[in-house]
Amino acid sequence: MTNLQKNKYHRILKKIAEKGKTQKNKKGDITYLLNQQLVLKPVDLLEIFEGHALARKKLKDELNLFIAGERSTEAYRNAGVTWWDYCGPILVNSYTTYFEKLPKLIEKINREKRPSKNYVLFLGETNAESNQQPCLSLVQFQIENGKLVISAYQRSSDASLGLPADIYHLYLISKQIDVQLKSITVFLGNVHIYENNLAPTTELLAGGQPKFSLNV
């Protein structure tokens, strides 16, 4: 664990595995923690991205499709993104519904760059029909002393698969804003590891490169 102790993502995985509580879940039993927080500076992001196998091109293409308002799962499949197949042919009230609002918000941030203003993207709508409600619920952009501070709230986070992908998406979004990034803080309402991914998580923390299972 010597090389991984500086990696905040691996540290939250280790904390969940060692201190988490168990819970029955319709997608599979989980080991979870409530109300955790990750404060990630650029050096922390670099350590995570270098120390964790991420499908960077697929995640970039996925975000671009979200922002473009693409709802067809076939379009994602054509880009190599197959993890939305279980939703059927169309993403209903999911990430695309909200991320397609992002370009105008980013344009406004870049035009104004007001340190006194909180720029917020809300995701998810209470009681709205959805075949995949966004786990990411809110992204807030603030400018402090000429630097960009991003805060994000996740109602639910699959630590093995979803969390590193969401962190990478937030980083890609920060690159579209013409302000130097200071930090990305992620507030995790419920962060968990599915039972079938506990052994692979242990392998990852030992320096291996395991394959994780998607629970849907």
C-alpha positions as CSV (number, residue, x, y, z in Angstrom):
1,M,0.0,0.0,0.0
2,T,3.0,2.4,0.1
3,N,2.5,3.8,-3.4
4,L,-1.3,3.9,-2.9
5,Q,-1.4,5.7,0.4
6,K,-1.2,9.1,-1.4
7,N,-4.0,8.2,-3.8
8,K,-7.2,9.5,-2.1
9,Y,-9.4,7.2,-4.3
10,H,-7.7,4.1,-3.1
11,R,-7.9,5.3,0.5
12,I,-11.7,5.7,0.3
13,L,-11.9,2.2,-1.2
14,K,-9.8,0.8,1.7
15,K,-12.0,2.7,4.2
16,I,-15.2,1.3,2.8
17,A,-13.8,-2.3,2.7
18,E,-12.5,-2.1,6.3
19,K,-15.1,0.1,8.1
20,G,-18.2,-0.1,5.9
21,K,-21.6,-1.5,7.0
22,T,-23.6,-4.1,5.0
23,Q,-26.9,-3.5,3.4
24,K,-29.3,-5.6,1.3
25,N,-29.8,-4.1,-2.2
26,K,-31.9,-5.2,-5.1
27,K,-28.9,-4.9,-7.4
28,G,-26.7,-6.9,-5.0
29,D,-25.6,-6.6,-1.4
30,I,-23.3,-3.7,-0.6
31,T,-20.7,-2.6,1.9
32,Y,-21.3,1.1,2.4
33,L,-20.4,4.4,4.2
34,L,-22.5,7.5,4.5
35,N,-21.5,11.1,4.0
36,Q,-17.9,10.8,2.9
37,Q,-15.9,13.6,1.2
38,L,-13.1,13.6,-1.3
39,V,-11.1,16.9,-1.7
40,L,-9.0,16.5,-4.9
41,K,-6.4,19.0,-6.0
42,P,-4.8,18.7,-9.4
43,V,-2.0,16.6,-8.0
44,D,-4.5,14.2,-6.4
45,L,-6.3,13.9,-9.8
46,L,-3.1,13.1,-11.5
47,E,-2.3,10.4,-9.0
48,I,-5.8,8.9,-9.4
49,F,-5.7,8.9,-13.2
50,E,-2.1,7.5,-13.4
51,G,-2.8,4.9,-10.7
52,H,-6.2,3.6,-11.9
53,A,-7.1,2.0,-15.3
54,L,-9.7,4.4,-16.8
55,A,-11.4,4.0,-20.2
56,R,-10.5,7.7,-20.9
57,K,-11.6,7.8,-24.5
58,K,-14.9,6.1,-23.8
59,L,-15.6,8.4,-20.9
60,K,-14.7,11.5,-22.9
61,D,-17.0,10.2,-25.8
62,E,-19.7,9.5,-23.2
63,L,-19.6,13.0,-21.8
64,N,-19.7,14.5,-25.2
65,L,-22.8,12.5,-26.1
66,F,-24.4,13.6,-22.8
67,I,-23.7,17.2,-23.6
68,A,-24.9,16.8,-27.2
69,G,-28.3,15.6,-25.8
70,E,-27.9,12.1,-27.3
71,R,-30.6,9.7,-25.8
72,S,-30.1,6.7,-28.1
73,T,-28.2,3.9,-26.3
74,E,-27.2,2.7,-29.8
75,A,-25.1,5.9,-30.3
76,Y,-23.3,5.2,-27.0
77,R,-22.7,1.6,-28.1
78,N,-21.3,2.8,-31.4
79,A,-18.8,4.9,-29.3
80,G,-17.8,1.7,-27.4
81,V,-19.9,2.7,-24.3
82,T,-22.0,-0.4,-23.6
83,W,-22.8,0.1,-20.0
84,W,-26.1,1.8,-20.9
85,D,-27.5,-1.2,-22.9
86,Y,-29.6,-2.4,-20.0
87,C,-31.7,0.9,-20.2
88,G,-33.2,-0.2,-23.5
89,P,-33.1,1.9,-26.7
90,I,-33.5,5.3,-25.1
91,L,-32.1,7.0,-22.0
92,V,-35.2,8.4,-20.2
93,N,-34.7,11.4,-17.9
94,S,-31.1,10.4,-17.3
95,Y,-27.7,12.2,-17.5
96,T,-28.3,13.6,-21.0
97,T,-31.5,15.4,-19.9
98,Y,-29.3,17.6,-17.6
99,F,-25.9,17.6,-19.1
100,E,-27.2,19.1,-22.4
101,K,-27.7,22.3,-20.3
102,L,-24.0,22.4,-19.5
103,P,-22.7,24.2,-22.6
104,K,-24.8,27.3,-21.9
105,L,-23.8,27.3,-18.2
106,I,-20.1,27.0,-19.1
107,E,-20.4,29.8,-21.7
108,K,-22.0,31.9,-18.9
109,I,-19.2,31.1,-16.5
110,N,-16.5,31.9,-19.1
111,R,-18.2,35.2,-20.0
112,E,-18.9,36.4,-16.5
113,K,-16.2,34.8,-14.2
114,R,-18.0,36.3,-11.2
115,P,-16.4,35.3,-7.9
116,S,-19.6,36.4,-6.1
117,K,-21.8,34.0,-8.0
118,N,-22.5,30.3,-7.5
119,Y,-23.0,28.6,-10.9
120,V,-25.0,25.3,-10.4
121,L,-26.0,22.4,-12.6
122,F,-28.8,20.3,-11.0
123,L,-29.2,16.7,-12.1
124,G,-32.2,14.5,-11.5
125,E,-35.9,15.4,-10.9
126,T,-37.9,14.1,-7.9
127,N,-40.5,11.5,-8.9
128,A,-39.7,11.8,-12.6
129,E,-39.9,8.6,-14.7
130,S,-36.4,7.4,-15.4
131,N,-34.6,4.2,-16.5
132,Q,-31.4,5.5,-14.9
133,Q,-31.7,8.3,-12.4
134,P,-28.4,10.2,-12.3
135,C,-26.3,9.3,-9.3
136,L,-24.6,12.7,-9.6
137,S,-27.1,15.2,-8.2
138,L,-25.4,18.6,-8.3
139,V,-22.3,20.3,-9.6
140,Q,-21.4,23.7,-8.4
141,F,-18.8,26.0,-9.9
142,Q,-17.2,28.9,-7.9
143,I,-14.3,31.2,-8.6
144,E,-12.1,32.1,-5.6
145,N,-9.0,34.2,-5.9
146,G,-9.0,33.6,-9.6
147,K,-9.1,29.8,-9.4
148,L,-11.9,27.4,-10.1
149,V,-13.5,25.4,-7.2
150,I,-15.9,22.6,-8.2
151,S,-18.2,21.0,-5.7
152,A,-20.3,17.9,-6.6
153,Y,-22.9,16.0,-4.6
154,Q,-23.5,12.3,-5.3
155,R,-26.6,10.8,-3.8
156,S,-25.2,7.3,-4.5
157,S,-21.8,6.2,-5.7
158,D,-20.5,2.8,-6.9
159,A,-17.0,3.2,-5.6
160,S,-15.5,0.5,-7.8
161,L,-16.8,1.7,-11.2
162,G,-18.9,4.8,-11.0
163,L,-16.8,7.0,-8.7
164,P,-13.5,7.2,-10.8
165,A,-15.6,7.7,-13.9
166,D,-17.5,10.6,-12.3
167,I,-14.3,12.2,-11.1
168,Y,-12.9,12.0,-14.6
169,H,-16.0,13.6,-16.0
170,L,-15.7,16.4,-13.5
171,Y,-12.1,16.9,-14.5
172,L,-13.1,17.0,-18.2
173,I,-15.7,19.6,-17.5
174,S,-13.2,21.7,-15.6
175,K,-11.0,21.8,-18.7
176,Q,-13.8,23.6,-20.6
177,I,-13.7,26.5,-18.1
178,D,-11.1,29.3,-18.7
179,V,-10.1,29.4,-15.1
180,Q,-7.2,27.5,-13.4
181,L,-8.5,24.6,-11.4
182,K,-7.9,24.7,-7.7
183,S,-9.9,21.7,-6.5
184,I,-12.8,19.3,-7.1
185,T,-14.6,18.2,-3.9
186,V,-17.0,15.3,-4.1
187,F,-19.6,14.8,-1.4
188,L,-20.7,11.2,-1.3
189,G,-24.1,10.6,0.4
190,N,-23.8,6.8,0.0
191,V,-20.6,5.4,-1.3
192,H,-20.4,1.6,-1.6
193,I,-18.8,-1.5,-3.0
194,Y,-21.0,-4.3,-4.3
195,E,-20.4,-7.7,-2.6
196,N,-19.2,-9.3,-5.9
197,N,-16.6,-6.5,-6.2
198,L,-15.1,-6.8,-2.7
199,A,-12.5,-9.3,-3.7
200,P,-11.4,-7.4,-6.9
201,T,-11.1,-4.2,-4.7
202,T,-8.7,-6.1,-2.4
203,E,-6.8,-7.1,-5.4
204,L,-6.7,-3.6,-6.7
205,L,-5.4,-2.3,-3.4
206,A,-2.7,-4.9,-3.5
207,G,-1.4,-3.5,-6.8
208,G,-3.3,-5.7,-9.2
209,Q,-5.5,-4.8,-12.1
210,P,-8.8,-6.7,-11.5
211,K,-11.9,-6.6,-13.6
212,F,-15.0,-5.3,-11.8
213,S,-18.6,-6.4,-12.5
214,L,-21.3,-3.9,-13.4
215,N,-24.4,-4.2,-11.1
216,V,-27.6,-3.1,-12.8
